[in-house]
Amino acid sequence: MEHLQIGTLNAGTFKIVLQDSPPSLKCDDEKGTPNEYLDIIPEQYTPAKDRIKAALLAGNTVEGWRIERGKHIRIR
């Protein structure tokens, strides 16, 4: 649908719509995550994905992290 530049198709009683997916968080190098975006669990460091995503959506950069937005098909 995207290749044909079609956003909506009517298929009888159904409607097929190509729409943007919500932003998703992707990581290239989790070990390079700055300390301010890490949750500390005793002897384990876990990236605070909610804070990382909020920072990226606010326009900040976080080393090794990015926001991706894909597409999906919805049939109504």
C-alpha atoms as one frame of an Amber mdcrd trajectory, in Angstrom:
protein
   0.000   0.000   0.000   2.830   2.374   0.857   4.599   1.628  -2.434   1.394
   2.430  -4.344   0.812   5.532  -2.163  -2.587   4.241  -1.055  -3.607   4.986
   2.534  -7.087   3.439   2.557  -8.746   0.579   0.692 -12.425  -0.242   0.840
 -12.934  -3.997   0.736 -16.666  -4.589   0.850 -17.792  -4.197   4.437 -14.193
  -3.776   5.593 -11.853  -0.841   5.403  -8.084  -1.398   5.303  -6.026   1.542
   6.531  -2.252   2.000   6.533  -1.326   4.093   9.527   1.759   5.089  11.503
   2.644   2.926  14.469   3.405   4.517  17.835   7.072   5.427  18.369   9.157
   2.467  19.518  12.486   2.539  21.289  15.490   0.819  19.688  19.037   0.436
  21.045  22.276  -0.031  19.132  24.555  -0.298  22.207  22.900  -0.763  25.605
  26.286  -0.769  27.395  26.938   2.840  26.317  23.764   4.181  27.991  24.578
   7.221  30.185  24.226   6.673  33.955  21.336   9.143  34.256  19.216   6.787
  32.138  20.037   3.630  34.106  17.946   2.073  36.871  20.229   0.514  39.453
  19.198  -2.894  40.698  21.699  -4.373  43.144  24.628  -5.551  41.048  22.632
  -5.015  37.861  22.176  -1.924  35.683  19.006  -1.787  33.611  18.249   1.025
  31.132  15.270   3.158  32.213  13.480   2.897  28.885  10.633   5.211  29.908
  13.089   8.042  30.736  15.176   7.348  27.624  12.087   7.456  25.385  10.849
  10.672  27.031  14.265  12.292  26.560  14.438  11.284  22.885  10.889  12.480
  22.201  11.824  15.805  23.842  14.629  16.213  21.291  17.587  15.116  23.443
  20.139  12.552  22.336  20.987   9.451  24.347  24.067   7.587  23.188  23.190
   4.279  21.517  19.412   4.859  21.533  16.969   6.055  18.859  13.244   6.278
  18.188  11.808   4.339  15.263   8.333   4.626  13.853   6.997   1.902  11.594
   3.715   1.261   9.824   1.040  -1.341  10.319  -2.221  -2.305   8.649  -5.516
  -1.987  10.456  -8.667  -3.702   9.158 -11.929  -2.223  10.443
